[in-house]
Amino acid sequence: MYICICKAVTDGQIREAINQGACTRKQLIQCFSVGRDCGKCNADVRELLNLYAPPVQSVRQTSTRGN
């Protein structure tokens, strides 16, 4: 199914990019330029990321300075 009609990008292409390591909307924009023209696909792109991308874990750094 077409997710971005402006760029002719399908859900299969987006899932393949996610399988290859894309895990943010910014990365998918860089790959396919989705969401830049009319923006109607942004919700669908976000939904595909939520369904297929591994959760992004934040990295907290602890201070190693002595007191």
C-alpha positions as CSV (number, residue, x, y, z in Angstrom):
1,M,0.0,0.0,0.0
2,Y,1.2,3.5,-0.8
3,I,2.1,5.4,2.4
4,C,3.5,8.5,0.7
5,I,1.7,9.2,-2.6
6,C,3.8,12.3,-3.3
7,K,7.0,10.2,-3.3
8,A,5.4,6.9,-4.3
9,V,6.7,5.1,-1.2
10,T,5.0,2.0,0.0
11,D,4.7,0.4,3.4
12,G,6.9,-2.4,2.2
13,Q,9.7,0.0,1.4
14,I,9.4,1.6,4.8
15,R,9.3,-1.7,6.6
16,E,12.4,-2.8,4.7
17,A,14.2,0.4,5.7
18,I,13.2,-0.3,9.3
19,N,14.5,-3.9,9.0
20,Q,17.8,-2.4,7.7
21,G,18.2,-0.2,10.8
22,A,16.2,3.0,10.3
23,C,14.5,3.6,13.6
24,T,13.4,7.3,13.5
25,R,11.2,9.4,11.3
26,K,14.2,11.6,10.5
27,Q,16.1,8.6,9.0
28,L,13.1,7.7,6.9
29,I,12.8,11.3,5.7
30,Q,16.5,11.0,4.7
31,C,15.9,7.7,2.9
32,F,12.7,8.5,1.1
33,S,11.9,12.3,1.6
34,V,8.5,11.2,3.0
35,G,6.5,13.8,4.8
36,R,8.2,16.8,3.1
37,D,5.6,17.7,0.5
38,C,2.0,17.6,1.7
39,G,2.6,15.9,5.1
40,K,-0.4,13.6,5.0
41,C,1.8,10.5,5.3
42,N,3.4,11.6,8.6
43,A,0.9,9.8,10.8
44,D,1.2,6.6,8.8
45,V,5.0,6.8,8.9
46,R,4.9,7.2,12.6
47,E,2.6,4.3,13.0
48,L,4.8,2.0,11.0
49,L,7.8,3.0,13.2
50,N,5.8,2.3,16.3
51,L,4.8,-1.1,15.0
52,Y,8.1,-2.3,13.4
53,A,11.0,-0.4,14.8
54,P,12.8,-1.5,18.0
55,P,12.2,0.8,20.9
56,V,14.8,3.6,21.1
57,Q,16.6,3.5,24.5
58,S,17.9,6.7,25.9
59,V,21.4,6.6,27.3
60,R,21.9,8.2,30.7
61,Q,25.4,9.2,31.6
62,T,26.4,9.2,35.2
63,S,28.9,11.5,36.6
64,T,32.2,9.9,37.5
65,R,33.6,13.0,39.3
66,G,34.6,12.5,42.9
67,N,32.9,14.5,45.6
